[in-house]
């Protein structure tokens, strides 16, 4: 608590001119885990959990026939994990003040994420070539559905990475102010973790 020129008490926020008023757009303080981000992650997690439950029920049907997943799905997983690592390295570069290193690393993460999506299309084609068609094979149908829903989340994550990359190039982030970048990185790591989870589920059922 401080005092103004007349000896009257003022709050710390008023004494500093209002932190929120001086903070860059998207960089208001509030910690790395805001309610909005946590709600998005919780909603996505519940969505994939519901799909998993539906898969477990459906696999008890007499027409359930597992199709071997094409090897490219593991290549795609490696691309997404490498992308997550690149994004994290970019975020840490900002935190250390090594700002010139941040943008190239974030751009690398985005490129690898885009390659992941391209690889998923190739995986769909490879699965279809093995006889895993959407109307005739329940297992293949779940793979197409889960990978498509996950792909939508990847697209959203790429949008967030593109936004943070632009702000990084503009010099909006600093070791003390990089909340938006942290939020985008957290979501991107979540997307990568979900894909590994889905691969484990689909490979063991």
N, C-alpha and C positions, 0 to 999 in steps of 0.2 A: 504494500500500500504506500503510495506517495502523496504529496500535498501540492496543490497548485500555488500560484503566486500569492493568493489571499489566505493561505494556510488551511484551505479546505481539502479534505481527503479525496483522492481520485483513485480509480481502479488502475491496475497495471496496464490494462488494455488501453485506457484513455491516455495514460502517461506515455505510452509508446506510439500514440497516434492510431491505434487499432491495427492489430496484426493482420486480421482478415482483410482489412481494407487495402493493405499494402502488399498482400501476397499475390503472386502471379496466378492467373487463371489455372485451375486444376492443381494448384500447389498449396492449398489451404492446409494448415496443420490439422492433425487428427489421428496420427499414428499410422503405421503401415497396414493395419487391419480394420478398415472402416466397416460400418454395418452394411452399407450397400454392397461392397465387394464380397463380404462374407455371405450375404443373402444370395448373391448370384452363384457363388461356389456351392452353397448348400442346395440350391434348387437344381443345379446341374448334377450334383452327386445323387440326389434323390431320383432324378430322371433316369440315370444310368442304373441305379439300384433297382428301379421298377422294371427296366428292360431285362436285367439279369434274372429277376424273379420270374418274369414271363418266360424267359428262355428255359429256366429250370423246370417249369411246369410243362412247357411244350415238348421238351425232349423225352417225356414219358410216353408220347404218342407212338403208335405202331409204325408210322411212316417216317420216323426220324432216322436220317441217314447222314452220318458225318462225312464231310468232304474235306480232304486234306487241303489246308490253306497253302496258297502259293508262297514260295520262299521270299518273294519281294516284300511281303508284309513285315518281315523282320528287318529288311533293309530300310523300309519306311520308318520302323521304330527307331533304328539307329540314327536316321536323319533327324527325327523329332527330338531325340535326346541330345544330339549334337547342337541342334538349334537352341534348346533350352540352356545348354552350357554356354553358348555364345551370348545369349541374352543376359545370363547371370554375370558373365565376365564384363559385359558392357555396363551393367548396373554397378558392379564393384569398381569399375574404372571411374565412374562418376563419384562414388563415395570416397575414393582416394584422391580425387582432384585431378586424375589423369584424363581430363576431358577429351583431348584429341583421339584417345583410343576408344571412346565410347561409341561414337557413331559407326565406325567400321564394324565393330562387333555386333551392334544391334542390326545393322544391315545384313550381316552374315546370318544372323538368326532368322531374319525374315526370309531370306533367300532359301535357306534350308527348310523352313516351314512351307514355302510354296512348292519346293521339290517334293516334300512329303505328300501334298495334295495330288500332285501329278503322279506320284508313285501309287497312290490309292486307286486312281483310275486304271492304271496298269494292272493292279491287283484284281480289280473287278473283272477285267477282260480275261486275265489268266484263270480266274475261278470259273467264269462262264465256259472257257475252253475245256475245262475239266468236267463239264456237265453240271456245274452248280448254278442252275438257273433260278431266278426269283420265283416263278409260279409253281415250280415242280419240286423244289427241295427246301424244306423248312429251315434246315441249318444254314444254307446259303442265303435264304431270305433274312435271317437274323444278322448274318455278316453284313449284307448290303445295308440293312437298316441301321445297325449300330455304327458302322463306318461312315454312313451318310450323316447321321446326327452328330457324330464326333467331328466330321468335316465342317459342319456348320459352325461348331465352336472354334475350330481352327481358323476359319475365316474371320470370326469375330476377334480372335486373338491377334491375327495378322493386322487387322484394322487398328487395334490398340498399339501394336508395335510400330506401325507406320506413323501414328500420331506422335508417339514418344520419340521416334527417330527424327521427325521434323522439328520437334521442340529441342532435341539435343543439338541439332545443327544450328538452330537459332540461338543457342546459348542460354536456354531457359533453365537448365539444371545446374546445380552446384552441389558440393559435398553436404551443404546444409539444407538444400531444397531439391528433392528429387522424388517426391511422393507419387506423382503420376507414373513415373518410370517403375517405381517399386510395385505399384498396383498392377501394371501391365505384366511385369515379370512374374508376379505371383500367379496371375491367371494363366500365363503361358506354361509355367511349371505344372500347374494343375492339369492342363490339357494333355501334356506329355504323360503325366502319371495315369490319367484315365485310359489312354491308348494302351499302355503296358498292361493295365488291369484287364482291359477287354481282350487283349491277345491271350493272356493267361487263361481267362474264362473260356474263350472259344477253343483253345488248344487242349483243354482238359475235359471237355464235355463231348 
